[in-house]
């Protein structure tokens, strides 16, 4: 009886590990980052950026930081994307 119980427990642990791995793999998103500068090359702070996923029309709006950089997290995987400044 102990061998059967150990066998079931081992099977349950293996199943749980397999399920948790596939759940982690299902969390897919993408990101985009960039830096906006002026024609003279200085950082462009507080610039509004709009990122549009063309297949779905999903829009992400963000603003550059003081060094002109932006990061758009949580984007849909794939593209194409259009970026408006």
NUKEKE-812527 format. One record per atom (N, C-alpha, C): chain; x negated, y, z negated; residue number from 1; residue in three letters. Coordinates in nm, 3 decimals, always signed. Layout:
REM residues N
cadena  c1  c2  c3  num  residuo
A  X  Y  Z  NUM  Ala
...
END
This chain:
REM residues 85
cadena  c1  c2  c3  num  residuo
A  -0.082  -0.120  +0.000  1  Unk
A  +0.000  +0.000  +0.000  1  Unk
A  -0.086  +0.126  +0.000  1  Unk
A  -0.199  +0.124  -0.071  2  Unk
A  -0.288  +0.239  -0.074  2  Unk
A  -0.346  +0.270  +0.063  2  Unk
A  -0.381  +0.164  +0.141  3  Unk
A  -0.436  +0.185  +0.274  3  Unk
A  -0.332  +0.249  +0.365  3  Unk
A  -0.207  +0.209  +0.352  4  Unk
A  -0.100  +0.266  +0.433  4  Unk
A  -0.080  +0.413  +0.398  4  Unk
A  -0.082  +0.443  +0.271  5  Unk
A  -0.064  +0.582  +0.225  5  Unk
A  -0.180  +0.669  +0.274  5  Unk
A  -0.303  +0.619  +0.264  6  Unk
A  -0.420  +0.692  +0.311  6  Unk
A  -0.413  +0.713  +0.462  6  Unk
A  -0.368  +0.612  +0.533  7  Unk
A  -0.355  +0.622  +0.678  7  Unk
A  -0.253  +0.729  +0.716  7  Unk
A  -0.141  +0.734  +0.648  8  Unk
A  -0.038  +0.835  +0.675  8  Unk
A  -0.091  +0.975  +0.642  8  Unk
A  -0.162  +0.986  +0.531  9  Unk
A  -0.217  +1.115  +0.491  9  Unk
A  -0.320  +1.164  +0.593  9  Unk
A  -0.405  +1.073  +0.638  10  Unk
A  -0.505  +1.109  +0.740  10  Unk
A  -0.436  +1.153  +0.868  10  Unk
A  -0.333  +1.081  +0.908  11  Unk
A  -0.258  +1.119  +1.028  11  Unk
A  -0.193  +1.255  +1.014  11  Unk
A  -0.139  +1.284  +0.896  12  Unk
A  -0.074  +1.413  +0.873  12  Unk
A  -0.176  +1.527  +0.879  12  Unk
A  -0.294  +1.505  +0.824  13  Unk
A  -0.398  +1.608  +0.827  13  Unk
A  -0.443  +1.634  +0.971  13  Unk
A  -0.463  +1.529  +1.048  14  Unk
A  -0.504  +1.544  +1.188  14  Unk
A  -0.396  +1.617  +1.267  14  Unk
A  -0.271  +1.583  +1.244  15  Unk
A  -0.160  +1.650  +1.313  15  Unk
A  -0.155  +1.798  +1.275  15  Unk
A  -0.172  +1.828  +1.147  16  Unk
A  -0.168  +1.968  +1.102  16  Unk
A  -0.281  +2.049  +1.164  16  Unk
A  -0.399  +1.992  +1.173  17  Unk
A  -0.511  +2.062  +1.236  17  Unk
A  -0.485  +2.086  +1.384  17  Unk
A  -0.429  +1.988  +1.451  18  Unk
A  -0.399  +2.003  +1.593  18  Unk
A  -0.294  +2.109  +1.618  18  Unk
A  -0.190  +2.114  +1.535  19  Unk
A  -0.084  +2.214  +1.551  19  Unk
A  -0.138  +2.353  +1.522  19  Unk
A  -0.218  +2.368  +1.417  20  Unk
A  -0.270  +2.501  +1.384  20  Unk
A  -0.363  +2.553  +1.494  20  Unk
A  -0.438  +2.466  +1.557  21  Unk
A  -0.525  +2.507  +1.667  21  Unk
A  -0.445  +2.555  +1.785  21  Unk
A  -0.337  +2.484  +1.819  22  Unk
A  -0.256  +2.525  +1.934  22  Unk
A  -0.178  +2.652  +1.904  22  Unk
A  -0.139  +2.674  +1.780  23  Unk
A  -0.070  +2.798  +1.744  23  Unk
A  -0.165  +2.916  +1.755  23  Unk
A  -0.288  +2.899  +1.712  24  Unk
A  -0.386  +3.007  +1.722  24  Unk
A  -0.415  +3.038  +1.869  24  Unk
A  -0.419  +2.938  +1.954  25  Unk
A  -0.446  +2.959  +2.095  25  Unk
A  -0.330  +3.028  +2.165  25  Unk
A  -0.209  +3.017  +2.111  26  Unk
A  -0.092  +3.078  +2.173  26  Unk
A  -0.087  +3.229  +2.153  26  Unk
A  -0.165  +3.281  +2.060  27  Unk
A  -0.166  +3.425  +2.034  27  Unk
A  -0.259  +3.492  +2.134  27  Unk
A  -0.204  +3.528  +2.250  28  Unk
A  -0.287  +3.586  +2.355  28  Unk
A  -0.248  +3.730  +2.380  28  Unk
A  -0.346  +3.815  +2.380  29  Unk
A  -0.327  +3.954  +2.418  29  Unk
A  -0.459  +4.004  +2.473  29  Unk
A  -0.455  +4.121  +2.525  30  Unk
A  -0.574  +4.178  +2.586  30  Unk
A  -0.597  +4.318  +2.530  30  Unk
A  -0.710  +4.376  +2.562  31  Unk
A  -0.742  +4.511  +2.517  31  Unk
A  -0.819  +4.583  +2.627  31  Unk
A  -0.814  +4.713  +2.619  32  Unk
A  -0.886  +4.798  +2.714  32  Unk
A  -0.946  +4.913  +2.634  32  Unk
A  -1.069  +4.948  +2.666  33  Unk
A  -1.128  +5.063  +2.600  33  Unk
A  -1.206  +5.145  +2.701  33  Unk
A  -1.224  +5.271  +2.668  34  Unk
A  -1.296  +5.359  +2.759  34  Unk
A  -1.333  +5.488  +2.691  34  Unk
A  -1.401  +5.572  +2.767  35  Unk
A  -1.442  +5.703  +2.716  35  Unk
A  -1.409  +5.806  +2.822  35  Unk
A  -1.344  +5.913  +2.778  36  Unk
A  -1.307  +6.022  +2.867  36  Unk
A  -1.403  +6.138  +2.843  36  Unk
A  -1.460  +6.189  +2.951  37  Unk
A  -1.551  +6.303  +2.940  37  Unk
A  -1.506  +6.415  +3.032  37  Unk
A  -1.553  +6.533  +3.003  38  Unk
A  -1.527  +6.649  +3.088  38  Unk
A  -1.622  +6.644  +3.208  38  Unk
A  -1.599  +6.726  +3.310  39  Unk
A  -1.692  +6.728  +3.424  39  Unk
A  -1.837  +6.758  +3.384  39  Unk
A  -1.856  +6.829  +3.274  40  Unk
A  -1.993  +6.858  +3.228  40  Unk
A  -2.053  +6.745  +3.146  40  Unk
A  -1.973  +6.641  +3.118  41  Unk
A  -2.025  +6.524  +3.046  41  Unk
A  -2.000  +6.522  +2.897  41  Unk
A  -1.935  +6.623  +2.841  42  Unk
A  -1.905  +6.623  +2.698  42  Unk
A  -1.779  +6.541  +2.671  42  Unk
A  -1.766  +6.492  +2.550  43  Unk
A  -1.651  +6.410  +2.512  43  Unk
A  -1.523  +6.491  +2.518  43  Unk
A  -1.418  +6.429  +2.569  44  Unk
A  -1.286  +6.494  +2.576  44  Unk
A  -1.199  +6.439  +2.463  44  Unk
A  -1.190  +6.512  +2.353  45  Unk
A  -1.114  +6.470  +2.235  45  Unk
A  -0.966  +6.502  +2.252  45  Unk
A  -0.882  +6.421  +2.186  46  Unk
A  -0.736  +6.440  +2.180  46  Unk
A  -0.668  +6.442  +2.317  46  Unk
A  -0.718  +6.361  +2.409  47  Unk
A  -0.658  +6.350  +2.542  47  Unk
A  -0.555  +6.238  +2.538  47  Unk
A  -0.436  +6.264  +2.591  48  Unk
A  -0.329  +6.163  +2.596  48  Unk
A  -0.357  +6.066  +2.710  48  Unk
A  -0.350  +5.936  +2.680  49  Unk
A  -0.372  +5.830  +2.777  49  Unk
A  -0.245  +5.747  +2.786  49  Unk
A  -0.207  +5.709  +2.906  50  Unk
A  -0.092  +5.620  +2.926  50  Unk
A  -0.140  +5.501  +3.008  50  Unk
A  -0.120  +5.380  +2.955  51  Unk
A  -0.161  +5.256  +3.022  51  Unk
A  -0.033  +5.181  +3.058  51  Unk
A  -0.015  +5.151  +3.187  52  Unk
A  +0.107  +5.084  +3.234  52  Unk
A  +0.071  +4.950  +3.296  52  Unk
A  +0.134  +4.844  +3.244  53  Unk
A  +0.120  +4.710  +3.302  53  Unk
A  +0.213  +4.703  +3.423  53  Unk
A  +0.159  +4.700  +3.542  54  Unk
A  +0.237  +4.712  +3.665  54  Unk
A  +0.344  +4.603  +3.683  54  Unk
A  +0.315  +4.475  +3.657  55  Unk
A  +0.419  +4.373  +3.680  55  Unk
A  +0.544  +4.390  +3.594  55  Unk
A  +0.529  +4.443  +3.471  56  Unk
A  +0.643  +4.452  +3.380  56  Unk
A  +0.687  +4.595  +3.351  56  Unk
A  +0.602  +4.692  +3.378  57  Unk
A  +0.634  +4.831  +3.346  57  Unk
A  +0.612  +4.865  +3.200  57  Unk
A  +0.552  +4.775  +3.123  58  Unk
A  +0.524  +4.801  +2.982  58  Unk
A  +0.425  +4.917  +2.970  58  Unk
A  +0.458  +5.014  +2.884  59  Unk
A  +0.376  +5.135  +2.869  59  Unk
A  +0.314  +5.138  +2.729  59  Unk
A  +0.184  +5.167  +2.724  60  Unk
A  +0.114  +5.192  +2.597  60  Unk
A  +0.060  +5.333  +2.603  60  Unk
A  +0.090  +5.412  +2.500  61  Unk
A  +0.042  +5.550  +2.495  61  Unk
A  -0.054  +5.565  +2.378  61  Unk
A  -0.164  +5.633  +2.401  62  Unk
A  -0.262  +5.654  +2.296  62  Unk
A  -0.335  +5.785  +2.321  62  Unk
A  -0.421  +5.822  +2.227  63  Unk
A  -0.495  +5.948  +2.232  63  Unk
A  -0.642  +5.920  +2.205  63  Unk
A  -0.731  +5.988  +2.276  64  Unk
A  -0.874  +5.970  +2.251  64  Unk
A  -0.911  +6.029  +2.116  64  Unk
A  -1.017  +5.973  +2.057  65  Unk
A  -1.065  +6.027  +1.929  65  Unk
A  -1.162  +6.143  +1.955  65  Unk
A  -1.228  +6.189  +1.850  66  Unk
A  -1.316  +6.306  +1.863  66  Unk
A  -1.436  +6.282  +1.955  66  Unk
A  -1.472  +6.155  +1.976  67  Unk
A  -1.583  +6.126  +2.067  67  Unk
A  -1.535  +6.090  +2.207  67  Unk
A  -1.405  +6.109  +2.232  68  Unk
A  -1.350  +6.085  +2.365  68  Unk
A  -1.318  +5.940  +2.397  68  Unk
A  -1.331  +5.851  +2.300  69  Unk
A  -1.306  +5.709  +2.326  69  Unk
A  -1.163  +5.672  +2.291  69  Unk
A  -1.115  +5.567  +2.356  70  Unk
A  -0.983  +5.512  +2.327  70  Unk
A  -0.990  +5.361  +2.332  70  Unk
A  -0.902  +5.297  +2.256  71  Unk
A  -0.888  +5.152  +2.258  71  Unk
A  -0.740  +5.121  +2.263  71  Unk
A  -0.699  +5.047  +2.364  72  Unk
A  -0.561  +5.002  +2.378  72  Unk
A  -0.558  +4.854  +2.345  72  Unk
A  -0.513  +4.819  +2.225  73  Unk
A  -0.504  +4.679  +2.181  73  Unk
A  -0.364  +4.625  +2.206  73  Unk
A  -0.352  +4.493  +2.207  74  Unk
A  -0.222  +4.428  +2.218  74  Unk
A  -0.160  +4.436  +2.356  74  Unk
A  -0.241  +4.454  +2.458  75  Unk
A  -0.189  +4.461  +2.594  75  Unk
A  -0.157  +4.321  +2.645  75  Unk
A  -0.069  +4.314  +2.743  76  Unk
A  -0.039  +4.186  +2.807  76  Unk
A  -0.162  +4.138  +2.884  76  Unk
A  -0.181  +4.007  +2.885  77  Unk
A  -0.292  +3.948  +2.958  77  Unk
A  -0.262  +3.957  +3.107  77  Unk
A  -0.361  +3.986  +3.186  78  Unk
A  -0.342  +3.998  +3.330  78  Unk
A  -0.315  +4.142  +3.369  78  Unk
A  -0.292  +4.163  +3.493  79  Unk
A  -0.270  +4.299  +3.539  79  Unk
A  -0.201  +4.294  +3.673  79  Unk
A  -0.212  +4.395  +3.746  80  Unk
A  -0.298  +4.512  +3.728  80  Unk
A  -0.237  +4.614  +3.632  80  Unk
A  -0.324  +4.700  +3.582  81  Unk
A  -0.285  +4.812  +3.497  81  Unk
A  -0.314  +4.943  +3.569  81  Unk
A  -0.232  +5.043  +3.541  82  Unk
A  -0.258  +5.178  +3.587  82  Unk
A  -0.280  +5.264  +3.464  82  Unk
A  -0.386  +5.346  +3.468  83  Unk
A  -0.419  +5.433  +3.355  83  Unk
A  -0.402  +5.577  +3.400  83  Unk
A  -0.319  +5.651  +3.325  84  Unk
A  -0.298  +5.794  +3.352  84  Unk
A  -0.363  +5.875  +3.242  84  Unk
A  -0.432  +5.982  +3.281  85  Unk
A  -0.498  +6.071  +3.185  85  Unk
A  -0.433  +6.207  +3.195  85  Unk
END
